[in-house]
Amino acid sequence: MIKDISKPSNSGFTLIELLVVIAIIAILAAILFPVFAQARENARRIACVSNLKQIGLAYVQYIQDYDGYTPTVDKTPIPASQTVDGVSTKTYANYEYVLMPYIKSWAVFNCPDRSDTWATPSNYAADSSKPTGNDPFDCNDNLNPTNQCIGYGYNDGIETDQGYGLVGTQLNDAGGNTERPGMNISQIYSEAQCVAFGESATKKDSSCASDAALKWADGPASGGACQWGTSKLRHGGLLNFCFVDGHVHLIHMRAYSNSNYSSNSLQLPINENDAYDWCHDYNTGQFVPTNPPTSGYPETTPGQTCAAEVADLYAHSTFRP
């Protein structure tokens, strides 16, 4: 009988084969990980679309209930029983609070790409927006119980406080309280071409204006003087905006520095024509502020129309990568 004296076969991988397999896995990971990250980002952006559609529906219902007028917000204190701390007599309504009877959920105002939070003090009077304070992003309005900064700001113009958007310039009401008056939709050139709410790293006063959208974006790092570049914008700069008629539209945004305004970066559309969506009279841009601020803003030319405001903003702004 002849014995089989051959060596047993070695079915394992050689070192070279193992290295080849590892290299293939690394290449596939390099290809697929960005795809997965993009898919997650797209999911977050879609979540924002859903939130803004709900806000837009509430906004349309509000306008219908109030004879065609957009919300007016003033600094008349609301009852302490409706506040988070339950004791404050200096808590004022904002646009989210005004729309809450139609939405019934503060979570709708939270963007999944914004995780900024604050710690609630026992008394709102102790709230501090200093870099080392409990509220470094200046988001605590004593109304929002989620402790998460809202992700969407209201259109008070391409530049804040001028009256170019859906609220007029600040004035005092009959009781001497500061008021931001709304307007009748008949004053809006086109409801489908005027932004109502949009993605913004806004503080508690809720704005998606160019000079407010990024002002507090990095919170304690700069204390309201954020100098972000475009690479830090959420959703890769593809931001969602809800228009007065309730539809939601994506606008490609960039961060800019402005030679007239060094306080913080501006957030503006890449396409200058899209900036007219912040003007309530859109393509004509003929609205002129009755009481324009004279300092502290990117553009402060008295008697300037919304069209001229947009042109000046872009003329003095430089793209920040």
C-alpha positions as CSV (number, residue, x, y, z in Angstrom):
1,M,0.0,0.0,0.0
2,I,1.4,3.3,-1.1
3,K,1.1,6.2,1.5
4,D,0.2,9.7,0.4
5,I,3.1,11.7,1.7
6,S,2.1,15.0,0.1
7,K,1.9,18.1,2.3
8,P,-1.6,19.3,3.4
9,S,-2.9,22.2,1.3
10,N,-2.8,25.6,2.9
11,S,-6.2,27.2,2.3
12,G,-5.4,30.6,4.2
13,F,-4.7,33.9,2.6
14,T,-1.2,34.9,1.8
15,L,0.0,38.3,3.1
16,I,-0.2,39.8,-0.4
17,E,-3.8,38.6,-0.9
18,L,-4.7,40.0,2.5
19,L,-3.2,43.4,1.7
20,V,-5.1,43.4,-1.7
21,V,-8.4,42.8,0.1
22,I,-7.7,45.5,2.7
23,A,-6.8,47.9,-0.1
24,I,-10.1,47.1,-1.9
25,I,-12.1,47.7,1.3
26,A,-10.3,51.0,1.8
27,I,-11.1,52.2,-1.7
28,L,-14.7,51.2,-1.4
29,A,-15.0,53.0,2.0
30,A,-13.4,56.1,0.5
31,I,-16.0,56.0,-2.3
32,L,-19.1,55.1,-0.2
33,F,-18.6,57.1,3.0
34,P,-19.1,60.5,1.3
35,V,-22.1,59.1,-0.4
36,F,-23.5,58.0,3.0
37,A,-22.7,61.4,4.5
38,Q,-24.5,63.1,1.6
39,A,-27.5,60.9,2.0
40,R,-27.7,61.8,5.7
41,E,-27.4,65.5,4.8
42,N,-30.1,65.1,2.2
43,A,-32.3,63.5,4.9
44,R,-31.8,66.5,7.2
45,R,-32.5,68.9,4.4
46,I,-35.8,67.0,3.6
47,A,-36.7,67.2,7.3
48,C,-36.3,71.0,7.1
49,V,-38.5,71.1,4.0
50,S,-41.2,69.3,6.1
51,N,-40.8,71.7,9.0
52,L,-41.0,74.8,6.8
53,K,-44.1,73.4,5.0
54,Q,-45.9,73.1,8.4
55,I,-44.8,76.6,9.4
56,G,-45.9,77.9,6.0
57,L,-49.4,76.3,6.4
58,A,-49.7,77.9,9.8
59,Y,-48.6,81.3,8.4
60,V,-51.2,81.1,5.6
61,Q,-53.9,80.2,8.1
62,Y,-52.9,83.1,10.4
63,I,-53.1,85.6,7.5
64,Q,-56.6,84.3,6.5
65,D,-57.8,84.6,10.1
66,Y,-56.5,88.2,10.5
67,D,-58.0,89.7,7.3
68,G,-54.9,89.3,5.2
69,Y,-52.4,90.8,7.6
70,T,-49.0,89.3,8.4
71,P,-48.1,89.1,12.2
72,T,-47.4,92.2,14.2
73,V,-45.2,91.7,17.2
74,D,-44.7,94.3,20.0
75,K,-43.0,94.4,23.4
76,T,-46.2,94.2,25.4
77,P,-45.3,91.6,28.2
78,I,-47.2,88.4,27.9
79,P,-48.7,86.8,31.1
80,A,-46.1,85.1,33.3
81,S,-48.3,82.0,33.3
82,Q,-47.4,81.4,29.7
83,T,-43.7,81.6,30.1
84,V,-41.2,78.9,30.8
85,D,-40.0,80.3,34.2
86,G,-43.5,81.2,35.2
87,V,-42.5,84.4,36.9
88,S,-41.1,86.8,34.2
89,T,-43.0,90.0,33.6
90,K,-40.6,91.0,30.7
91,T,-41.2,88.2,28.2
92,Y,-42.3,89.3,24.8
93,A,-44.1,87.4,22.0
94,N,-42.1,86.5,18.9
95,Y,-43.3,85.1,15.6
96,E,-43.1,81.5,16.7
97,Y,-45.3,82.2,19.7
98,V,-47.8,84.0,17.5
99,L,-48.1,81.0,15.2
100,M,-48.0,78.3,18.0
101,P,-51.8,78.0,18.2
102,Y,-51.7,76.7,14.6
103,I,-48.6,74.5,14.9
104,K,-48.8,73.3,18.5
105,S,-45.2,72.0,18.5
106,W,-42.0,73.9,19.2
107,A,-40.1,71.0,17.7
108,V,-41.2,72.1,14.2
109,F,-38.9,75.1,14.5
110,N,-35.9,73.0,15.2
111,C,-33.5,72.3,12.3
112,P,-31.7,68.9,12.6
113,D,-28.5,70.6,11.4
114,R,-28.6,73.0,14.3
115,S,-27.7,71.6,17.7
116,D,-27.1,74.9,19.6
117,T,-28.8,74.9,23.1
118,W,-29.0,76.9,26.3
119,A,-29.5,76.2,30.0
120,T,-32.7,77.6,31.5
121,P,-32.2,79.8,34.5
122,S,-34.6,79.7,37.4
123,N,-35.6,83.3,36.5
124,Y,-35.5,84.7,33.0
125,A,-34.0,87.9,34.4
126,A,-30.8,86.0,35.1
127,D,-30.4,84.8,31.4
128,S,-27.0,85.7,30.1
129,S,-25.9,85.6,26.4
130,K,-22.2,86.2,27.3
131,P,-19.8,83.6,26.0
132,T,-19.6,82.1,29.4
133,G,-23.3,82.6,30.2
134,N,-26.1,80.1,30.2
135,D,-27.3,81.3,26.8
136,P,-24.2,81.9,24.5
137,F,-26.3,81.8,21.3
138,D,-28.8,84.3,22.7
139,C,-31.7,81.9,21.9
140,N,-33.6,81.8,25.2
141,D,-36.9,83.6,24.7
142,N,-38.6,82.1,27.9
143,L,-41.2,80.7,25.6
144,N,-39.5,77.8,23.8
145,P,-39.4,74.8,26.2
146,T,-37.1,72.6,24.1
147,N,-33.9,74.4,25.1
148,Q,-32.8,74.1,21.4
149,C,-32.2,77.2,19.3
150,I,-34.7,77.5,16.5
151,G,-33.5,76.9,13.0
152,Y,-35.6,79.2,11.0
153,G,-35.9,83.0,10.9
154,Y,-38.6,85.4,9.8
155,N,-38.2,87.7,6.8
156,D,-37.7,91.2,8.2
157,G,-35.9,92.2,5.0
158,I,-32.6,91.6,3.2
159,E,-31.2,93.8,6.0
160,T,-32.7,93.9,9.5
161,D,-34.9,96.7,10.9
162,Q,-35.3,98.6,7.6
163,G,-38.9,97.5,6.7
164,Y,-38.0,95.8,3.4
165,G,-39.5,92.4,4.4
166,L,-42.7,91.5,6.0
167,V,-42.6,93.9,9.0
168,G,-42.3,97.6,9.0
169,T,-39.6,99.7,10.7
170,Q,-39.8,99.8,14.4
171,L,-42.2,102.2,16.1
172,N,-44.0,102.7,19.3
173,D,-47.6,101.5,19.8
174,A,-50.3,103.4,21.7
175,G,-49.0,102.1,24.9
176,G,-45.5,103.2,24.2
177,N,-44.2,99.7,23.6
178,T,-41.8,99.0,20.7
179,E,-43.7,97.4,17.8
180,R,-42.8,95.6,14.6
181,P,-46.0,96.1,12.5
182,G,-47.1,93.5,10.0
183,M,-48.6,94.4,6.6
184,N,-51.5,93.5,4.4
185,I,-50.7,91.0,1.7
186,S,-52.0,93.4,-0.9
187,Q,-48.8,95.3,-0.3
188,I,-46.8,92.3,-1.4
189,Y,-45.9,92.2,-5.1
190,S,-46.2,88.4,-5.3
191,E,-46.8,86.0,-2.4
192,A,-45.0,83.3,-4.4
193,Q,-41.9,85.5,-4.8
194,C,-41.5,86.8,-1.2
195,V,-39.7,84.8,1.5
196,A,-41.6,84.4,4.8
197,F,-39.3,82.1,6.8
198,G,-36.0,80.5,6.1
199,E,-33.0,78.6,7.4
200,S,-30.9,80.8,9.7
201,A,-28.7,80.6,12.8
202,T,-31.0,83.2,14.2
203,K,-31.1,84.3,17.9
204,K,-34.4,84.7,19.8
205,D,-35.6,87.7,17.7
206,S,-36.0,85.4,14.7
207,S,-34.6,86.8,11.5
208,C,-33.3,85.4,8.2
209,A,-31.9,88.7,7.0
210,S,-28.4,88.8,5.6
211,D,-26.9,90.5,8.6
212,A,-28.7,88.4,11.2
213,A,-28.6,84.8,9.8
214,L,-25.0,84.2,10.9
215,K,-24.5,86.8,13.6
216,W,-24.7,84.3,16.5
217,A,-23.9,81.1,14.6
218,D,-20.8,80.3,16.6
219,G,-22.1,81.5,19.9
220,P,-19.5,81.5,22.6
221,A,-16.6,81.6,20.1
222,S,-17.4,85.3,19.2
223,G,-20.4,86.4,21.2
224,G,-22.5,87.6,18.3
225,A,-19.7,88.5,15.9
226,C,-19.5,85.3,13.8
227,Q,-17.0,85.4,10.9
228,W,-18.0,82.1,9.3
229,G,-17.2,81.2,5.7
230,T,-19.4,79.4,3.2
231,S,-18.0,76.0,4.1
232,K,-19.7,76.1,7.5
233,L,-23.2,76.8,6.2
234,R,-25.7,74.1,6.9
235,H,-26.7,71.7,4.1
236,G,-23.7,72.7,2.1
237,G,-25.2,76.1,1.6
238,L,-28.4,74.7,0.0
239,L,-30.9,76.3,2.3
240,N,-34.7,76.0,2.3
241,F,-37.1,79.0,2.5
242,C,-40.8,79.1,2.9
243,F,-42.6,81.8,0.9
244,V,-45.7,83.8,1.8
245,D,-48.0,81.5,-0.3
246,G,-46.8,78.5,1.7
247,H,-44.5,76.7,-0.8
248,V,-40.9,75.8,0.1
249,H,-38.0,76.5,-2.3
250,L,-34.3,75.8,-2.1
251,I,-31.9,78.8,-2.5
252,H,-28.1,78.4,-2.8
253,M,-26.5,80.7,-0.3
254,R,-22.9,81.8,0.5
255,A,-21.2,83.7,3.3
256,Y,-19.8,87.1,2.5
257,S,-17.7,89.8,4.2
258,N,-18.9,93.4,3.7
259,S,-16.6,96.4,3.5
260,N,-19.2,98.6,5.3
261,Y,-19.9,96.1,8.0
262,S,-17.2,94.2,9.9
263,S,-19.4,92.9,12.8
264,N,-20.1,89.5,11.3
265,S,-20.4,87.5,8.1
266,L,-23.5,88.1,5.8
267,Q,-25.5,85.2,4.4
268,L,-26.7,86.1,0.8
269,P,-27.9,84.1,-2.2
270,I,-25.3,83.2,-4.8
271,N,-27.7,84.7,-7.4
272,E,-28.2,88.4,-6.7
273,N,-31.7,88.2,-8.3
274,D,-32.8,85.7,-5.6
275,A,-32.1,88.4,-3.0
276,Y,-35.1,90.3,-4.2
277,D,-37.2,87.5,-2.6
278,W,-36.5,89.4,0.7
279,C,-38.2,92.5,-0.7
280,H,-42.0,92.5,-0.2
281,D,-42.4,94.4,-3.5
282,Y,-39.9,92.0,-5.2
283,N,-38.8,93.0,-8.7
284,T,-39.8,96.7,-8.4
285,G,-38.0,97.2,-5.1
286,Q,-39.5,100.6,-4.6
287,F,-40.2,100.5,-0.9
288,V,-38.3,103.2,1.0
289,P,-37.9,103.0,4.8
290,T,-39.6,105.8,6.7
291,N,-37.2,105.7,9.6
292,P,-34.0,104.0,8.5
293,P,-31.2,103.3,11.0
294,T,-28.1,105.5,10.6
295,S,-25.4,103.1,12.0
296,G,-24.7,99.5,12.9
297,Y,-26.0,98.0,9.6
298,P,-24.3,97.1,6.3
299,E,-26.1,99.8,4.3
300,T,-27.5,102.9,5.9
301,T,-28.2,105.2,2.9
302,P,-31.3,107.3,3.8
303,G,-34.3,106.9,1.4
304,Q,-32.8,103.8,-0.3
305,T,-35.2,101.5,-2.1
306,C,-35.1,97.8,-1.6
307,A,-33.6,97.3,-5.1
308,A,-30.8,99.8,-4.4
309,E,-30.2,98.1,-1.0
310,V,-29.7,94.7,-2.7
311,A,-27.4,96.2,-5.3
312,D,-25.3,98.0,-2.6
313,L,-25.0,94.8,-0.5
314,Y,-23.5,92.9,-3.3
315,A,-21.3,95.7,-4.5
316,H,-19.7,95.9,-1.1
317,S,-19.6,92.2,-0.3
318,T,-16.8,89.6,-1.0
319,F,-17.3,85.9,-1.0
320,R,-15.9,84.0,2.0
321,P,-15.0,80.3,1.1
